[in-house]
């Protein structure tokens, strides 16, 4: 399996933290030298390991923002 290259462009915020120190975060990440996208996933405390996550484009993030703003939370 080929290595996946990533560059963390910006850490936007922590959504939660596990008892083992892993954090679920919203970040802006460039995968394999491509344009940076928004990303939600769990990260180890050293940022060297990650869990499965969700990567979304700017347009998808705008739609998600509109959806979240419309929720009665």
N, C-alpha and C positions, 0 to 999 in steps of 0.2 A: 504494500500500500504506500502510495506517495506521501511524502511529508506535506503538511498544510502549513503554508507560510501566512503569518498574520502580523499586523502592526496595530497596536492600540493607539488610536489617534486622540481619544478623549474618554475619560471616565465620567459619565454624566450623573450617576447616582446609584446607591445601594438600595435594593428592594427588600432584602432580608439577609440574615446570616444564620448559618447552621451551628450546632454545638461544636462541630469540628473546625470552625473558622472559615468554611467556604462561604462566599457571598454570591447572591443572585444580583446581577447588576445590569444596568442599561449603559452600554458603551457605544462609541463610534469606532468601528474597526475596518481596516482594509485587509481583505482576504486575498492572498496570492497576487499582490501588487495591483489589485483592482481598486476602483473608486470605493471610498469608505461608505459603509452602511450602518444603520442602527442595529444593535445586537443585544438580545437579552439571554443570558445564560449564567450558570454557576461557575465560579472561578476559585481556584485554590488560593490560600493566603499569599503565595509567592508568585501568582499569575503564570505559573508554568504548566498547570493542568486545568482543563475545562470540561464541563459537562455538555450534554446536548443542549441546543438552544434554538433560538429563532432569530433570523437575520431578515431585516426588512428595509426596503428602499425609502427614500425621502417621501415619495408620493404615498406609499403605504403608511408611513408614520403619520402623515397629515390626516389620512382617513381614520387611522386608529385614534388620533387625538380628538377628532370630531366625534367619534363613537363614544369615547370615554367621557367627553364633556357633556354628552346627552344622557348619561346614566344618572339615575337618582341613587347616589351612594350615601 
